[in-house]
Amino acid sequence: MTLPNTVTGLFLMFAWIYPSHALYFHIGETEKKCFIEEIPDETMVIGKYRTQLWDKQTNSFLPATPGLGMHVEIKDPDTKIILSRQYGSDGRFTFTSHTPGEHQICLHSNSTKMALFAGGKLRVHLDIQVGEHTNNYPEIAAKDKLTELQLRVRQLLDQVEQIQKEQNYQRVSA
């Protein structure tokens, strides 16, 4: 096996081990949904979301109307609020953990008129990326003028660093 094939194989193996977390969920106008994410210290987290409103006439979810937004609140393992902010119907939030452990990520709608227009149902698509998955490698390659092999090595080094952080977290929490 040649070096590029080995590097590609390792990259695919690590991509399988550390995927991003994408899901969708339904909430009512006054509901709050929270998720627990175990995060090592000094690790970047990016969350992206998109909302859809339930339409009674078409019996389906449609893109959210202007004015609808989400409130995102993130608490560290000591329940200290590290992010509390209002966003639009589609948004992106970013934070870096400074304390290892379970971080709580909560989202809820900022609208009280949703029940009038949507039957009270909102679908939220949420994608949470942790660690090296937050890096935009095509952008890094273009900016730093990296070859494909150099980019793969950079990705592997980032993944090794993230694995070390996770192992240190496991040692501390065990």
C-alpha positions in Angstrom: 0.0 0.0 0.0 1.4 3.4 -0.9 1.6 6.3 1.5 -1.3 8.3 0.0 -3.5 5.2 0.3 -2.5 4.7 3.9 -3.2 8.3 4.7 -6.5 8.2 3.0 -7.4 4.9 4.8 -6.5 6.4 8.2 -8.5 9.6 7.3 -11.6 7.5 6.4 -11.3 5.5 9.6 -11.1 8.6 11.8 -14.0 10.2 9.9 -16.0 7.1 10.8 -15.0 7.2 14.5 -15.7 11.0 15.0 -18.7 12.0 12.9 -20.6 15.2 13.4 -24.0 15.0 15.1 -26.9 15.9 12.8 -30.5 15.5 13.7 -33.9 17.2 13.6 -36.6 17.5 16.3 -40.0 19.1 16.7 -40.9 21.7 19.3 -43.9 23.7 20.3 -44.0 27.5 20.7 -43.1 27.4 24.4 -40.9 24.3 24.4 -37.2 24.2 25.1 -35.0 21.3 23.9 -31.6 20.7 25.4 -28.8 18.4 24.4 -25.8 17.2 26.4 -22.5 17.1 24.6 -19.4 15.7 26.4 -16.6 18.0 25.3 -12.9 18.0 26.2 -11.3 21.4 27.3 -10.1 23.9 24.7 -12.3 22.3 22.0 -14.2 24.3 19.4 -17.9 23.5 18.8 -20.0 24.8 15.9 -23.7 24.3 15.8 -25.8 25.0 12.7 -29.6 24.9 12.6 -32.5 25.5 10.2 -36.1 25.8 11.1 -39.3 24.9 9.3 -42.9 25.7 10.2 -45.8 23.2 10.0 -48.4 24.2 7.4 -51.9 22.8 8.0 -53.0 23.4 4.4 -50.2 21.4 2.7 -49.8 19.1 5.7 -46.0 19.6 5.5 -43.1 21.6 6.9 -42.2 24.8 5.0 -39.4 27.3 5.4 -39.8 29.5 8.4 -41.3 32.9 8.0 -39.2 36.1 8.6 -39.3 37.2 12.2 -39.2 33.7 13.6 -36.0 33.0 15.5 -34.3 30.8 18.0 -32.7 31.5 21.3 -29.6 29.4 21.9 -28.2 28.9 25.4 -25.1 26.9 26.3 -24.0 26.0 29.8 -20.6 24.5 30.8 -20.3 21.5 33.3 -20.6 24.0 36.2 -23.9 25.3 34.8 -22.3 28.6 34.0 -23.8 30.2 30.9 -21.2 30.6 28.3 -23.5 31.6 25.4 -27.0 33.1 25.4 -28.1 34.7 22.2 -31.0 35.3 19.9 -30.6 34.2 16.3 -32.8 34.1 13.1 -34.7 31.1 11.7 -31.5 29.8 10.3 -28.3 30.2 12.2 -24.9 29.2 13.3 -23.4 29.4 16.8 -19.8 28.8 17.9 -18.1 28.4 21.2 -14.9 26.9 22.7 -15.0 24.8 25.8 -12.8 25.9 28.6 -13.9 23.3 31.1 -14.0 19.6 30.1 -17.3 17.7 30.7 -20.9 17.8 29.8 -22.1 21.0 28.1 -25.8 21.7 27.8 -27.0 23.1 24.5 -30.6 24.4 24.6 -32.7 25.9 21.9 -36.2 27.4 21.9 -38.3 29.6 19.7 -38.5 33.3 20.2 -42.0 33.5 18.8 -45.3 33.5 20.7 -47.4 33.7 17.5 -46.3 30.4 16.1 -49.4 28.6 17.1 -51.6 31.0 15.1 -49.6 30.5 11.9 -48.2 27.0 12.2 -50.4 24.9 14.4 -47.7 25.2 17.1 -45.2 22.9 15.4 -41.7 23.8 14.5 -39.1 21.4 13.0 -35.4 22.3 13.9 -32.6 20.7 11.9 -29.4 20.8 14.1 -25.9 19.8 13.1 -23.3 20.0 15.9 -19.6 19.7 14.9 -16.9 19.2 17.5 -13.2 19.5 17.4 -11.4 19.0 14.0 -14.8 18.7 12.3 -15.1 22.5 12.7 -12.3 23.2 10.4 -13.1 24.2 6.8 -10.3 22.2 5.1 -10.9 23.4 1.5 -10.6 27.0 2.7 -7.4 26.1 4.6 -6.0 24.4 1.6 -6.7 27.4 -0.7 -5.4 29.9 1.8 -2.2 28.0 2.7 -1.7 26.7 -0.9 -1.5 23.1 0.4 -1.2 20.0 -1.9 -3.7 17.2 -1.4 -1.1 15.2 0.6 -0.2 18.2 2.8 -3.9 18.8 3.5 -4.4 15.2 4.5 -1.5 15.3 6.9 -2.9 18.5 8.4 -6.3 16.8 8.9 -4.6 13.8 10.5 -2.6 16.0 12.8 -5.8 17.9 13.9 -7.5 14.5 14.5 -4.6 13.2 16.6 -4.7 16.4 18.7 -8.4 16.0 19.2 -7.9 12.3 20.2 -5.3 13.4 22.7 -7.8 15.9 24.2 -10.5 13.3 24.4 -8.1 10.8 26.1 -7.0 13.4 28.6 -10.7 14.1 29.3 -11.4 10.4 29.8 -8.4 10.1 32.2 -9.7 13.1 34.3 -13.3 12.0 34.4 -12.6 8.3 35.1 
